[in-house]
Amino acid sequence: MHTHAREGWVTRNGLRLRYVEWGAVTAPTIVALHGLRSFAYTWEPVALPLADRFRVVALDQRGRGLSDWDPQRRYHAQEYVRDLEALVDQLELTRFMLLGHSMGGANAFIYAARHPERVAALVIEDIGPGASAASAGAERIRRELLATPDRFASWHDAAAFWRRQRPNIAEAALQARVRHSMLESADGAIVWCHDAQGIAHARLHATPEQLVDLWPHVEAVQAPTLVLRGAQSDFLSAQTADEMARRNPHIRCQTVAGASHYVHDDNLAGFEAALHDFLGRAALAPWASSHK
């Protein structure tokens, strides 16, 4: 099994962006995009059980993980999607599956609508039209961004912060979040390794032009699509999920029990069961078999 993570870099407009991958480079590829304050390695527990059959490539989107921070704070969908296009071109991916959570899911929808010939399938974790702008979860995230400290006195305090932010998170996911989103500064404080201030500013002060209406992209998707919604999500409502499936027959929605907006962090087994069932469906067989 190809479980050892490999790391690579793609450069776009002077920014170096890291990606992490698992599985054989000759296997059918899944490109994974994380959420607003997350990181490439959030996908590791999802990728490892797939690594014997798939190549999973996870991008540290700009400003996160080890990727460069954008000095102009261009943390918006238009730039994220162009970064994804650069990654796909560098890896010479002609057809692949996209997996995205929250912000990464929005970016995945936009890319899939823009490049239908390349996207064989789409899995979206807990986001839909309007969720980032008007949902209770969007208001919660705005409050979190405004109340997030710049530093913590200890690793214990940092972990306690994330536990308060994500009360349903599994312990392993919590430890990964602390390890990959924070570091110890020269003065001994625990600080963010992502561009916390820049990302918060971009989210809190987005212009109407920077806020993307996802409905046209959702309606334009041509690939088989699975939308996974957390049963306790405050971000993607059941009504919006149902409307997505009604407007586009390629979309199937499924609710994962015991999960909030952070589905794979809260209930990894439930997320994996739904994902693996989707990957095993006949509609995806030509894509997977063409890579063997």
Backbone as a ProteinNet text record, in pm:
[ID]
protein_1_A
[PRIMARY]
MHTHAREGWVTRNGLRLRYVEWGAVTAPTIVALHGLRSFAYTWEPVALPLADRFRVVALDQRGRGLSDWDPQRRYHAQEYVRDLEALVDQLELTRFMLLGHSMGGANAFIYAARHPERVAALVIEDIGPGASAASAGAERIRRELLATPDRFASWHDAAAFWRRQRPNIAEAALQARVRHSMLESADGAIVWCHDAQGIAHARLHATPEQLVDLWPHVEAVQAPTLVLRGAQSDFLSAQTADEMARRNPHIRCQTVAGASHYVHDDNLAGFEAALHDFLGRAALAPWASSHK
[TERTIARY]
84.2	0	88	52.2	131.8	84	126	77.1	173.8	293.2	390.6	355.1	344.1	309.6	430.2	404.6	506.6	463	559	527.3	589.5	519.3	567.3	522.2	562.3	536.1	492	401.9	362	372.5	421.6	437.2	343	271.2	183.9	194.6	227.1	239.3	327.6	436.5	534.1	504.4	387.5	354.7	385.8	460.9	489.4	384.5	317.5	210.6	249.9	235.7	270.7	150.5	177.8	76.3	135.1	46.9	83.3	8.3	72.8	2.1	32.4	-66.2	-57.3	-99.2	-45.7	-84	8.7	-7.5	77.4	41.4	142.8	119.1	45.2	44	-26	-172.7	-215.4	-353	-446.6	-577.5	-672.9	-661.6	-668.9	-634.3	-757.7	-748.4	-845.5	-771.6	-816.8	-758.6	-848.6	-789.4	-865.3	-833.3	-939.3	-928.2	-989.7	-912.1	-955.8	-1039.8	-1085.3	-1168.6	-1090.1	-1162.4	-1110.4	-983.9	-985	-870.3	-807.8	-803.4	-753.1	-623.7	-589.2	-456.3	-461.7	-361.7	-360.9	-371.6	-299.7	-295.5	-427.3	-525.1	-657	-714.9	-667.6	-719.3	-644.5	-539.7	-460.5	-544.7	-630.6	-708.1	-808.7	-849.6	-936.3	-854.1	-731.7	-648.3	-589.9	-549.7	-476.3	-554	-683.4	-754.8	-777.5	-755.5	-774.2	-644.6	-531.5	-401.7	-362.3	-430.9	-400.4	-469.6	-567.1	-643.3	-637.5	-610.1	-616.2	-491.2	-463.7	-364.8	-444.3	-418.9	-488.3	-389.5	-422.6	-337.8	-411.3	-353.7	-416.1	-330.9	-394.3	-324.4	-334.9	-221.6	-224.3	-263.3	-389.7	-430.6	-359.1	-342	-257	-282.7	-172	-182	-195	-202.7	-220.4	-104.7	-92.3	11.5	148.6	220.5	352.1	348.7	229.1	219.2	245.3	294	322	196.1	215.5	108.8	102.1	-15.4	-33.3	-19.1	85.5	104.6	-9.2	-84.5	-198.4	-330.8	-323.6	-440.5	-550.4	-510.1	-608.4	-655.5	-732.2	-786.5	-932.8	-955.3	-1089.9	-1097.3	-1219.7	-1241.9	-1170.1	-1170.6	-1109.3	-962.7	-890.8	-748.2	-728.7	-810.9	-798.6	-817.4	-915	-942.4	-827.3	-769	-652.9	-533.9	-519.1	-413.4	-437.3	-561.6	-596.3	-567.4	-600.6	-571.1	-421.4	-339.4	-193.8	-146.8	-203	-166.5	-202.8	-323.8	-369.9	-280.2	-244.5	-157.9	-19.7	35.3	170.1	172.3	68.3	62.7	13.8	-23.6	-70.6	-188.4	-283.9	-402.9	-505.4	-542.6	-641.1	-782.6	-797.6	-929.6	-911.8	-986.2	-966.7	-1093.8	-1094.8	-1205.4	-1166.5	-1262.9	-1240.9	-1316.4	-1250.3	-1308	-1283.3	-1387.5	-1368.2	-1457.2	-1400.8	-1477.5	-1495.6	-1619	-1649.6	-1591.4	-1498.8	-1437.1	-1380.7	-1315.6	-1261.5	-1370.6	-1487.8	-1600	-1652.8	-1657	-1696.9	-1599.5	-1469.4	-1368.4	-1383.3	-1418.3	-1436.3	-1556.1	-1665.9	-1783	-1747.7	-1676.1	-1642	-1551.3	-1449.3	-1357.9	-1433.2	-1518.7	-1590.6	-1681.5	-1745.3	-1830.9	-1748.2	-1628.3	-1540.6	-1467.1	-1440.2	-1361	-1432.2	-1549	-1624.1	-1551.5	-1464.5	-1394.6	-1290.7	-1250.6	-1146	-1199.7	-1317.1	-1369.4	-1456.8	-1406.7	-1479.7	-1587.5	-1565.6	-1660.8	-1629.5	-1729	-1717.7	-1776.9	-1703	-1756.1	-1741.9	-1854.3	-1858.6	-1899.4	-1817.4	-1844.1	-1902.6	-2032.8	-2106.7	-2090.7	-2120.8	-2135.4	-2231.1	-2301.9	-2391.6	-2413.9	-2492.5	-2516.7	-2573.5	-2516.1	-2561.9	-2504.9	-2443.3	-2397.1	-2290.2	-2199.5	-2089.6	-2131.7	-2249.5	-2291.1	-2399.2	-2494.8	-2614.4	-2654.4	-2578.6	-2618.7	-2579.3	-2637.8	-2597.8	-2450.7	-2403.6	-2263	-2171.3	-2213.4	-2132.7	-2120.4	-2229.7	-2224.1	-2133.9	-2141.6	-2053.9	-1907.7	-1875.1	-1735.9	-1688	-1774.2	-1734.3	-1704.9	-1788	-1762.5	-1630.7	-1605.5	-1481.2	-1359.6	-1367.7	-1254.7	-1224.2	-1328.7	-1310.3	-1256.5	-1285.6	-1248.6	-1126	-1059.1	-944.5	-817.8	-752.7	-627.3	-514.5	-417.1	-299.8	-201.6	-204.2	-106.1	-163.3	-96.5	-137.4	-13.5	-35.5	77.5	138.1	58.6	107.8	32.8	87.9	19.4	-113.2	-117	-242.2	-349.6	-312.4	-409	-455.3	-362.8	-398.6	-497.5	-472	-563.3	-699.7	-699.7	-826.3	-907.4	-838.4	-907.4	-977.5	-904.6	-965.3	-1078.8	-1067.8	-1175.2	-1301.5	-1284.6	-1401.4	-1462.8	-1377.8	-1425.3	-1495	-1445.4	-1493.8	-1531.8	-1642.1	-1674.8	-1699.3	-1733.8	-1760.9	-1638.7	-1526.5	-1411.9	-1352.5	-1314.7	-1247.8	-1109.7	-1060.3	-933.4	-818.5	-814	-705.9	-709.9	-830.4	-843.9	-804.4	-836.3	-796	-644.1	-576.7	-431	-367.7	-423.3	-372	-391.1	-504.8	-531.4	-432	-404.2	-305.6	-167.9	-131.3	2.7	25.9	-76.7	-56.8	-99.8	-164.2	-206.7	-132.6	-42.3	24.4	171.1	250.5	392	439.6	556.3	612.5	704.8	680.3	761.1	889.7	975.9	1105.4	1090.7	983.8	964.5	885.3	859.2	792.7	641.6	583	437.9	396.5	274	217.7	137.9	176.5	116.9	68.4	-9.8	-62.6	46.2	44.7	136.3	64.9	-67.1	-135.2	-154.3	-190.7	-205.4	-339.6	-345.2	-472	-533.1	-452.8	-506.1	-549.1	-469.4	-503	-627.3	-639.7	-756.6	-881.9	-870.2	-984.8	-1026.5	-929.2	-960.6	-1032.5	-983	-1044.7	-1187.7	-1210.6	-1344.8	-1440.4	-1392.7	-1479.9	-1506.2	-1419.2	-1431.5	-1443.9	-1497.5	-1513	-1610.1	-1574.4	-1660.4	-1765.2	-1872.1	-1971.8	-1910.6	-1808	-1742.5	-1666.4	-1619.4	-1542.1	-1629.3	-1756.6	-1851.1	-1915.1	-1894.9	-1940.5	-2077.5	-2171.8	-2300	-2277.8	-2293.2	-2263.4	-2372.5	-2493.5	-2601.4	-2568.8	-2516.6	-2484.1	-2382.3	-2289.6	-2187.3	-2247	-2330.6	-2398	-2483	-2553.8	-2641.6	-2563.2	-2439.8	-2360.3	-2280.6	-2265.4	-2183.8	-2240.3	-2151.3	-2191.4	-2145.1	-2058.4	-2002.9	-2093	-2089.2	-2156.8	-2106.2	-2199.9	-2163.5	-2232.7	-2155.3	-2208.2	-2187.3	-2295.8	-2288.9	-2313.6	-2215.1	-2225.2	-2249.9	-2362	-2402.9	-2398.8	-2340.8	-2344.3	-2484.2	-2530.5	-2666.7	-2688.5	-2581.9	-2593.2	-2531.7	-2520.8	-2458.7	-2539.4	-2468.3	-2530.5	-2495	-2434.6	-2379.7	-2460.9	-2481.2	-2559.4	-2692	-2801.1	-2931.7	-2979	-3065.8	-3124.3	-3204.5	-3267.8	-3346.8	-3258.7	-3145.2	-3054.8	-2997.5	-2960.4	-2907.9	-3011.8	-3136.3	-3242.5	-3262	-3252.5	-3270.2	-3156.3	-3034.9	-2921.8	-2948.8	-2996.9	-3026.6	-3144.3	-3240.8	-3355.1	-3314.7	-3224	-3183.9	-3087	-3010.3	-2910.6	-2921.2	-2965.5	-2983.5	-2853.6	-2739.2	-2610.3	-2574	-2647.2	-2613.9	-2700	-2631.6	-2700.3	-2653.7	-2746.8	-2713.3	-2733.5	-2643.4	-2650.8	-2612.5	-2684.4	-2658.2	-2577.6	-2473.8	-2388.3	-2422.4	-2465.3	-2503.4	-2382.8	-2411.2	-2305.5	-2199.5	-2235	-2136.1	-2196.4	-2111.5	-2148.2	-2100.6	-2068.4	-2014.4	-1883.8	-1812.6	-1680.1	-1697.4	-1752.6	-1803.6	-1693	-1583.2	-1481.8	-1399.3	-1398.6	-1334.4	-1420.4	-1552.9	-1644.2	-1677.8	-1702.6	-1743.9	-1672	-1545.8	-1464.1	-1522.7	-1568.8	-1621.7	-1744.9	-1833.3	-1952.3	-1918.9	-1824	-1779	-1717.4	-1630.2	-1563.1	-1663.5	-1762.9	-1860.6	-1933.4	-1974.6	-2045.1	-1952.5	-1829.6	-1733.4	-1699.5	-1672.4	-1632.4	-1747.9	-1870.4	-1986.2	-1997.3	-1976.8	-1982.5	-1874	-1753	-1642.1	-1663.9	-1742.1	-1766.9	-1881.1	-1948.2	-2064.5	-2022.6	-2111.8	-2081.6	-2048.9	-2107.9	-2085.4	-1939.2	-1864.2	-1723.6	-1629.8	-1683.7	-1599.4	-1513.6	-1567.8	-1482.9	-1364.3	-1387.2	-1278	-1168.7	-1206.5	-1106.4	-1036.4	-1112.6	-1052.5	-960.4	-985	-901.4	-761.8	-741.5	-610.3	-532.1	-591.7	-522.4	-418.9
-119	0	124.3	224.8	346.4	448.6	429.2	513.9	625	623.3	726.4	855.6	964.1	1092.2	1150.7	1202.8	1275	1420.2	1510.1	1652.2	1713.2	1807.6	1878.2	2023	2096.6	2240.4	2284.2	2379.5	2444.2	2595.2	2667.5	2812.8	2883.4	2982.3	3063.7	3209	3295.2	3439.8	3467.3	3392.8	3416.6	3348.3	3287.1	3216.6	3068.1	3012.8	2869.1	2800.1	2702.6	2631.2	2484.6	2432.9	2292.7	2202.9	2084.5	1980.3	1853	1770.8	1644	1535.2	1420.7	1315.1	1177.5	1090.2	951.4	863.7	741.1	648.4	656.4	560.3	552.8	662.2	720.4	829.4	780.2	651.1	594.9	563.9	576.4	544	659.2	632.7	742.6	843.8	971.5	1078.8	1145	1170.1	1251.3	1374.7	1493.2	1617.9	1669.6	1695.4	1732.4	1875.7	1951.8	2092.6	2113.9	2170.3	2188.6	2315.7	2336.1	2450.3	2573.2	2672.9	2808.8	2813.2	2746.7	2752.1	2614.3	2540.5	2404.5	2391.1	2270	2241.2	2109.9	2084.5	1964.8	1836.6	1830.3	1706.5	1673.3	1763	1726.6	1607.2	1585.6	1475.9	1344	1343.2	1221.1	1101.6	1113.5	995.6	950.4	1040.4	1004.1	936.7	987	938.1	800.4	772.5	648.1	522.2	510.2	389	380.9	492.3	494.2	471.9	476.5	484.7	358.6	247.2	126.3	126.6	218.4	222.2	357.1	463.1	597.7	677.1	776.5	879	997.1	1033.9	1146.3	1261.9	1374.6	1493.8	1603.4	1649.1	1752.9	1878.8	1990.2	2117.9	2199.5	2253.5	2362	2488.3	2527.7	2645.4	2769.6	2866.9	2982.2	3034.9	3064.1	3116.8	3012.7	2883.9	2776.8	2678.1	2597.8	2496.2	2554.9	2496	2547.2	2632.3	2655	2741.4	2887.1	2962.1	3103.9	3181.2	3285.1	3380	3481	3526.8	3626.9	3765.5	3840.5	3972.6	4069.2	4043	4128.1	4072.2	3966	3906.7	3869.7	3813.4	3772.5	3630.4	3621	3492.8	3484	3465.1	3460.4	3351.1	3311.3	3195.7	3209.1	3328.7	3345.3	3304.4	3341.8	3307.6	3161.5	3108.7	2968	2878.7	2911.8	2828.5	2837.7	2954.5	2967	2888.4	2886.7	2804.3	2657	2613.4	2475.1	2443.5	2535.4	2515.1	2496.7	2575.3	2562.9	2426.6	2378.3	2246.5	2136.9	2142.2	2040.7	2038.8	2157.4	2164.6	2108.7	2143.6	2095.9	1943.5	1885.7	1740.4	1669.3	1746.6	1693.1	1597.5	1642.1	1562	1590.2	1488.3	1506.7	1479.5	1389.1	1358.1	1305.8	1360.8	1327.9	1359.4	1319.3	1349.9	1464.3	1550	1660.8	1634.7	1659.7	1647.2	1778.6	1840.5	1968.9	1987.5	2044.3	2076.4	2227.7	2272.3	2412	2503.9	2592.3	2678.7	2597.9	2485.8	2399.3	2339.4	2314.8	2266	2370.3	2495	2602.9	2613	2606.7	2611.9	2494.2	2377.5	2257.9	2273.9	2327.5	2351.2	2443.8	2551.1	2648.8	2584.8	2510.9	2445.2	2344.1	2264	2159.7	2218.8	2331.1	2396.4	2455.7	2501.4	2565.7	2463.3	2344.4	2243	2107.1	2097.3	1970.3	1852.6	1880.6	1771.8	1705.8	1772.2	1717.2	1651.2	1689.8	1641.5	1518.7	1403.6	1278	1261.3	1316.3	1305.4	1413.7	1440.7	1551.6	1505.7	1529.4	1505.6	1635.8	1685.1	1814	1791.6	1840.1	1824.8	1953	1953.6	2052.1	2196.2	2219.8	2357.3	2359	2469.5	2490.8	2638.7	2675.8	2818.2	2890.4	3006.6	3089.9	3054.9	2937.6	2893.1	2985.7	3032.8	3116.1	3258.4	3298.1	3437.4	3456.8	3363.3	3393.6	3286.1	3180	3072.7	3105.2	3030.7	3044.3	3008.3	2909.9	2871.9	2983	3056.8	3169	3276.1	3301.8	3398.4	3347.3	3218	3159.5	3175.4	3146.4	3157.1	3301.4	3396.3	3537.3	3571.7	3524.2	3549.2	3485.4	3363.2	3294.7	3371.8	3421.1	3494.8	3620.3	3689.1	3811.7	3782.9	3664.9	3633.4	3544	3515.2	3423.4	3495.7	3448.8	3512.3	3491.7	3581.1	3567.9	3464.3	3440.4	3350.8	3287.8	3178.5	3106.4	3083	3070.2	3053.6	2914.1	2813.7	2676.1	2595.3	2477.2	2384.7	2339.3	2324.1	2285.9	2390.5	2518.6	2625.8	2628.1	2601.5	2598.5	2485.6	2368	2255.2	2284.3	2349.2	2382.8	2480.7	2573.1	2666.2	2589.7	2497.5	2423	2334.2	2279.6	2197.3	2281	2405.1	2493	2526.4	2548.9	2582.3	2464	2343.2	2223.7	2118.5	2138.4	2048.2	1903.7	1878.4	1741.4	1670.9	1741	1687.6	1565.5	1465.3	1347.8	1386.9	1313.9	1348.7	1347.7	1248	1241.7	1362.2	1403.3	1519.9	1647.5	1655	1771.1	1782.1	1671.6	1674.2	1711	1661.6	1697.2	1845.9	1899.4	2041.8	2128	2092.3	2167.7	2156	2035.8	2011.7	2083.8	2090.1	2143	2289.2	2347.4	2486.8	2581.4	2528.1	2610.8	2571.6	2664.3	2636.9	2720	2683.8	2755.3	2865	2987.1	3101.5	3109.7	3201.9	3214.5	3249.6	3318.7	3356.8	3252.8	3136.4	3027.7	3026.2	3127.4	3130.5	3037.4	2993.1	2910.1	3002.6	3006.6	3100.1	3023	3090	3028.1	3015.7	2905.4	2896.4	2932.6	2955	3009.9	3160.6	3228.9	3374.9	3410.7	3395.8	3411.4	3549.8	3654.6	3789.8	3817.6	3775	3799.3	3724.4	3598.9	3518.2	3576.1	3617.6	3678.5	3808.2	3891	4017.9	3992.5	3895.9	3867.5	3817.8	3736	3681.4	3788	3869.7	3968.1	4090.5	4117.5	4239.7	4208.5	4093.2	4056.3	4151.5	4190.1	4277.3	4192.4	4255.2	4178.2	4102.5	4159.1	4092.6	3968.7	3968.8	3856	3743.9	3774.5	3673.5	3606.2	3477.8	3406.2	3343.5	3366	3297.1	3155.8	3056.6	2918.9	2854.5	2909.7	2842.6	2816.4	2912.5	2882	2770	2760.3	2656	2520.5	2519	2395.7	2343.1	2431.3	2390.6	2344.6	2392.6	2361	2231.8	2178	2058.6	1942	1873	1759.9	1625.1	1625.3	1501	1444	1311.8	1254.9	1323.2	1370.1	1452.5	1402.1	1387.5	1352.3	1470.5	1519	1624.3	1560.1	1568.5	1511.3	1622.6	1613.7	1715.2	1656.1	1729.6	1687.3	1702.1	1601.4	1604.5	1723.3	1767.6	1883.5	2010	2012.8	2127.7	2254.5	2363.2	2495.8	2574.9	2507.5	2573.3	2540.5	2413.1	2369.5	2313.3	2380	2334.3	2216.2	2134.6	2022.8	2073.8	2190	2246.1	2284.9	2346.5	2384.3	2260	2160.3	2036.3	1972.3	1967.7	1910.3	1990	2122.3	2207.4	2188	2165	2137	2011.5	1907.2	1781.7	1799.1	1883.7	1905.4	1978.4	2075.3	2156.1	2083.6	1988.6	1920	1769.3	1692.8	1548.4	1471.7	1535.6	1470.1	1468.6	1545.4	1561.9	1470.5	1398.8	1319.4	1368.8	1390.9	1442	1333.5	1332.2	1232.4	1300	1266.8	1322.3	1223.6	1273.7	1190.2	1218.2	1116	1131	1165.4	1228.8	1255.3	1351.5	1440.4	1533.5	1672.5	1771.7	1911.8	1950.7	2077.6	2125.2	2054.4	2006.3	1945.4	1793	1744.2	1606.9	1504.5	1514.1	1409	1421.7	1538.5	1553	1495.3	1504.2	1461.4	1312.5	1262.7	1123.9	1068.3	1032.9	984.9	856.8	766.3	639	661.7	750.1	779.3	847.1	938.7	1006	905.4	819.6	720.3	623.2	580	484.9	543.4	669.6	734.9	755.5	797.7	822.2	693.5	586.2	460.6	399.8	417.4	370.8	445.6	575.6	658.3	618.2	595.5	557.3	420	335.8	203.3	196.2	306.9	305.1	290.1	231.6	200.2	323.7	438.4	560.5	601.9	560.9	599.8	493.8	378.1	267.5	301.8	367	397.4	487.3	584.1	672.4	594.1	511.1	435.7	332.3	259.7	152.8	207.9	329.7	387.7	420.7	419.7	450	325.6	208.9	86.8	43.8
0	0	0	-82.6	-94	10.4	135.6	243.8	281.7	223.9	257.6	183.6	256.4	195.2	122.9	4	-71.5	-82.2	-89.1	-96.4	-221.2	-281.6	-399.2	-395.8	-496.4	-499.4	-638.6	-640.9	-764.8	-741	-841.6	-828.5	-923.6	-871.2	-955.6	-911.7	-1007.5	-981	-859.5	-849	-743.4	-611.7	-595.4	-471.8	-487.6	-392.6	-391.6	-304.8	-364.4	-297.3	-282.7	-161	-135.7	-160.2	-214.1	-216.9	-156.9	-103.6	-41.9	-116.8	-141.6	-212.4	-154.9	-170.5	-128.2	-246.1	-254.4	-359.8	-479.6	-569.8	-688.8	-788.2	-850.9	-945.9	-1069.7	-1093.4	-1209.4	-1179.4	-1053.5	-1015.1	-1051.1	-1063	-1084.3	-970.1	-1005.9	-911.1	-851.2	-720.6	-647.5	-596.5	-633.3	-583.3	-471.3	-353.8	-234.5	-192.3	-162.7	-126.3	12.1	102.9	241.3	259.5	382.6	416.2	458.6	507.4	529.6	615.4	728.5	820	836.5	728.6	735.9	656.1	609.2	558.6	482.5	399.3	315	396.4	509.1	585.5	656	650.4	704.1	629.6	504.1	422.8	443.9	525.9	541.9	587.2	690.6	730.6	624.9	537	425.5	316.1	293.4	183.6	209.7	332.2	358.7	319.4	351	308.3	157.8	87.6	-57.6	-134	-63.8	-130.6	-206.3	-181.7	-257.9	-394	-413.4	-538.5	-609.5	-533.8	-587.8	-550.3	-630.5	-596.7	-542.2	-418.1	-355.1	-341.5	-402.4	-400.2	-324.4	-214.2	-131.4	-136.6	-166.9	-180.5	-53	-5.3	93.7	17.7	25.9	-49.3	6.1	-78.9	-46.4	94.7	164.8	299.7	408	370.3	468.3	461.8	570.2	573.3	546.5	450.3	412.9	287.1	232.3	114.5	151.6	53.6	77.6	113.7	194	222.4	108	77.5	-27	35.3	-1.1	60	29.7	-77.8	-111.6	-59	19.2	84.5	-15.7	-128.3	-229.6	-198	-90.9	-46.7	-87.1	-216.7	-271.8	-377.3	-409.1	-496.4	-629.6	-687.4	-819.4	-817.3	-711.9	-702.5	-666.3	-576.1	-539.5	-662.2	-745.4	-862.7	-962	-978.5	-1067.7	-1012.7	-881.2	-820.3	-851.2	-840.3	-871.2	-1017.7	-1106.2	-1248.3	-1270.9	-1198.4	-1211.8	-1161.9	-1051.1	-998.5	-1098	-1150.3	-1245.7	-1369.6	-1418.4	-1536.4	-1507.3	-1389.3	-1357.7	-1344.7	-1284.4	-1266.8	-1392.7	-1493.8	-1622.5	-1602.8	-1522.7	-1497.1	-1607	-1679.2	-1785.8	-1737.4	-1641.9	-1588.1	-1445.4	-1352.6	-1212.2	-1134.8	-1008.3	-919.7	-827.9	-796.3	-703.6	-573.9	-463.3	-330.1	-257.4	-204.6	-138.9	-18.2	87.6	208.1	219.9	242.4	273.1	165.4	200.7	101.2	-14.9	16.4	-88.6	-174.4	-115.9	-192.9	-290.5	-246.8	-337.4	-453.9	-423.1	-529.2	-624.2	-569.7	-652.3	-745.7	-696.1	-780.5	-897.8	-867.2	-971.1	-1075.6	-1028.8	-1123.2	-1208.8	-1147.5	-1221.3	-1327.5	-1296.9	-1395.9	-1509.4	-1476.5	-1575.4	-1661.6	-1607.1	-1678.1	-1674.9	-1733.7	-1725.8	-1789.1	-1887.1	-1954.8	-1865.7	-1757.8	-1671.5	-1544.9	-1502.2	-1374.1	-1396.2	-1352.1	-1368.8	-1262.7	-1145.1	-1034.5	-933.1	-849.1	-754.1	-620.7	-511.7	-377.7	-298.7	-248.8	-180.1	-35.4	56.2	198.8	255.6	275.5	354	308.2	182.6	136	18.2	5.9	-106.7	-125.7	-224.7	-251.6	-129.8	-101.2	8.9	144.2	157.4	289	346.8	261.1	310.1	341.4	293.6	308.4	413.5	420	498.3	598.5	612.2	703.7	847.5	940.7	1081.3	1097.7	1019.6	1025.7	978.7	875.3	827.3	935.2	1005.7	1116.1	1227.3	1257	1359.5	1320.7	1196	1151.6	1159.3	1122.3	1135.6	1281.6	1373.4	1516.1	1558.7	1510.6	1545.4	1495.2	1372.4	1316	1397.6	1440.4	1518.2	1658.6	1712	1849.7	1860.4	1748.8	1751.4	1797.3	1903	1948.5	1847.5	1851.4	1764.8	1816.7	1948.4	2009.1	2135.3	2176.9	2296.2	2382.5	2512.1	2604.1	2597.2	2557.2	2557.2	2452.6	2420.8	2331	2390.1	2521.2	2588.4	2563.9	2575.9	2553.2	2407.3	2316.9	2175	2146.4	2202.8	2182.9	2244.7	2360.7	2426.1	2340.8	2275.2	2184.2	2072.9	2008.5	1898.5	1947.8	2069	2123.4	2144.1	2189	2204.5	2068.5	1969.2	1835.8	1769.2	1794.5	1726.1	1830.6	1902.4	2013.9	1972.6	1845.8	1801.4	1743.7	1733.3	1660	1730.4	1649.2	1703.6	1756.5	1855.9	1919	1818.6	1730.3	1631.3	1538.2	1497.9	1410.9	1484.5	1613.7	1693.5	1700.4	1728.7	1738.2	1603.7	1494.2	1361.7	1335	1377	1355	1431.7	1555.1	1633.5	1568.5	1526.6	1472.6	1340.3	1256.2	1121.9	1104.8	1204.8	1189.8	1283.4	1367.6	1466.8	1477.7	1531.7	1556.3	1674.6	1725.5	1840.3	1790.5	1834.9	1793.1	1875.2	1836.5	1903.3	2051.1	2087.8	2227.7	2306.7	2245.9	2316.4	2306.2	2244	2227.2	2113.1	2115.8	2009.3	1916.6	1790.2	1694.9	1571.5	1489.7	1368.4	1262.8	1188.8	1075.6	945.6	951.6	834.6	852.9	746.2	748.2	811.7	943.3	1014.6	992.5	1003	988.4	845.1	748.7	609.1	566.3	609.8	575.3	639.5	767	834.7	765.8	729.5	662.9	531.1	453.2	323.7	340.9	442.3	464.1	517.3	608.6	673.7	587.9	489.9	409.5	260.8	227.9	87.1	17	-103.6	-184	-256	-306.2	-382.3	-499.9	-562.5	-675.4	-631.2	-506.7	-456.5	-400.5	-374.6	-327.7	-448.9	-462.2	-580.6	-554.1	-644.1	-640.5	-694.1	-608.6	-649.1	-734.4	-735.5	-808	-954.7	-1030.4	-1170.7	-1185.2	-1092.4	-1098.1	-1060.1	-957.3	-917.7	-1033.5	-1098.1	-1207.9	-1330.7	-1346.4	-1465.6	-1453.2	-1331.5	-1312.4	-1393.2	-1464.7	-1549.1	-1495.1	-1396.1	-1342.5	-1233.4	-1211.2	-1094.6	-968	-884.7	-769.3	-644	-537.5	-406.7	-312.8	-254.3	-153	-17.9	71.8	205.2	305.8	373.9	470.8	611.2	705.5	844.5	901	974.1	1026.7	1120.7	1188.5	1278	1216.3	1084.5	1019.3	1040.8	1072.2	1075.9	950.4	853.1	734.5	610	582.8	467.4	517.8	485	530.5	446.7	504.9	431.6	311.8	328	218.6	100.3	127.6	19	-48.6	30.4	-27.2	-119.2	-74.4	-156.9	-285.6	-275.2	-392.8	-492.3	-443.5	-532.4	-614.5	-548.3	-618.1	-714.3	-676.3	-764.4	-891.7	-878.5	-994	-1086.4	-1032.3	-1114.7	-1090.3	-1189.5	-1170.1	-1149.3	-1174.9	-1150.4	-1002.1	-921.1	-779.4	-693.1	-602.9	-501	-364.8	-273.6	-140.8	-36	60.7	168.2	299.2	405	536.8	619.3	686.1	771.1	917.3	987.9	1128.4	1215.1	1328.5	1425.4	1378.2	1285.5	1230.2	1217.3	1237.7	1215.5	1075.2	1057.1	929.7	894.5	996.1	978.6	975.5	865	860.8	882	804.8	816.7	944.4	1006.9	1137.8	1249.4	1234.3	1340.5	1332.1	1212.3	1193.1	1071	1090.3	979.1	920.1	1004.5	954.6	868.1	910	831.5	700.2	703.3	581.9	485.2	537.3	452.1	390.4	467.7	415.8	295.5	306.3	196.3	76.9	102.8	-4.5	-78.5	-5	-68	-147.2	-97.2	-173.2	-305.6	-300.2	-421	-519.9	-469.8	-556.8	-620.5	-556.5	-610.1	-709.3	-731.8	-821.3	-967.5	-1045.2	-1184.3	-1266.8	-1229.9	-1307.9	-1308.4	-1205.8	-1196.8	-1252.9	-1289.1	-1333.5	-1455.6	-1560.1	-1675.7	-1641.2	-1550.9	-1510.6	-1439	-1340.5	-1265.3	-1353	-1435.1	-1513	-1620.4	-1667.1	-1773.3	-1723.6	-1590.8	-1533	-1496.6	-1515.2	-1471.7	-1573.9
[MASK]
++++++++++++++++++++++++++++++++++++++++++++++++++++++++++++++++++++++++++++++++++++++++++++++++++++++++++++++++++++++++++++++++++++++++++++++++++++++++++++++++++++++++++++++++++++++++++++++++++++++++++++++++++++++++++++++++++++++++++++++++++++++++++++++++++++++++++++++++++++++++++++++++++++

